[in-house]
Amino acid sequence: MEPPAASAGGRARQLFARFFLRGLIVLLPVTVTMTVVYWLFTHIDTVFRPFVQSPGLGLLLVLTLVLVVGWISLFPASRRVILYVNGWLEQVPGISFIYTSARDFLAAFAGNKRRFTHAVLVNVHAEDVWLVGFLTDENLSGFKLGANYVAVYTPQAYNVAGQLFLVKRDRIRPIEHLSPPDVMKYAVTGGAVELVGDPHAPPRPVAPPP
């Protein structure tokens, strides 16, 4: 039989570990968020020094600049200028690769050419093993694989990397009743977040072969 003192010591250690872990769960996300915000404030402010001395004013100027450029880009004359600059940058060796990669990457998440809007399960490695991914391209004519193939991007957990698979259409299943942001969060956290699907949400079917 375990002595009372040992039993009390074991319970104390369990309580200590429990409270410590709960404290980490509460404090760590807040600390990471505040650290990122502080990094943005301090590093963006350094770009405008010595012209800007007030903390946070540099970030405010950047946000204002982005909003103004977004508003100006709606005018027809501005669109012509943007198209001219876009075409010029696409022709410059070296610069073209960087510019088009950054432009297309941002376009995949925002704007009218978003690609990460159809969450799917894809079967690649084994018959009973499924990966969480996003249907990014349904026209692979450039690879001469035929209309039966699609492109699926699978993000990696706790990493900014991922893998692109070109698979047959029957190897994927659309993820219904879950929003793409929730699916992305689930994938990049390694399944550490709780998914709550909307039973009333319409399904997101995969388009049939053209």
Secondary structure, 3 states (H helix, E strand, C coil): CCCHHHHHHHHHHHHHHHHHHHHHHHHHHHHHHHHHHHHHHHHHHHHHCCCCCCCCHHHHHHHHHHHHHHHHCCCHHHHHHHHHHHHHHHHCCCHHHHHHHHHHHHHCCCHHHCCCCCEEEECCCCCCCCEEEEEEECCCHHHCCCCCEEEEEEECCCCCCEEEEEEEHHHEEECCCCCHHHHHHHHHCCCCCCCCCCCCCCCCCCCCCC
